């Protein structure tokens, strides 16, 4: 468990194998995306703001303590191919390039309406 404050997220990712995010309410959580892209296994709660990650292969979703035990046990079943698929999903959907394309599309649509 990482308790120290880090200025470099890559250092945190390189020093850990699992990212756990358990909360009742969230918005889009960059930390989950960074952990997935960094190749970590992710265990997260089933809350609206993080549901975008529910079907990513390296992510385990938990609803209660029984699910948490199952998620921990199943981490060994995730393989390197699942990690690559997960990283590609983040890159294709949430990279800065994709954010810029989506933002450009919004601006372009606004200009066309004028």
Residue, then its C-alpha position, 0 to 999 in steps of 0.5 A: x500500500x502506497x501512503x507516501x506522496x509522489x510527484x511522479x505518477x510513473x514512480x507510483x505505477x512502477x512500484x506497485x502491481x495493483x491499483x485499488x479505488x473503492x468509493x461510493x461516488x466518483x466522477x471520471x477518475x484519471x487515476x484509474x485510467x493512468x493505472x490501467x495505462x501503466x499496466x496495473x491491475x485495477x480493483x474498483x467499486x461499482x460507482x457511476x463515475x467509474x463505470x467507463x472502466x467496467x469492461x476493461x480486461x485488467x479491471x475487477x469491479x466490486x460491489x461488496x466485501x465478498x466481491x473484493x475477495x473474489x477480485x483479489x483471487x482472480x488477479x492471477x487470471x489476468x494475463x499480459x494480453x489483457x494488459x495490452x488490450x486495456x492499455x490500447x483501450x485507454x489510448x484509443x479513448x482517453x489519451x490526450x490525442x483523443x481528448x483533443x479530437x473530441x474537443x476540436x469536434x465540439x468547437x467545429x460543431x459550434x462554428x458550423x451552427x453559427 
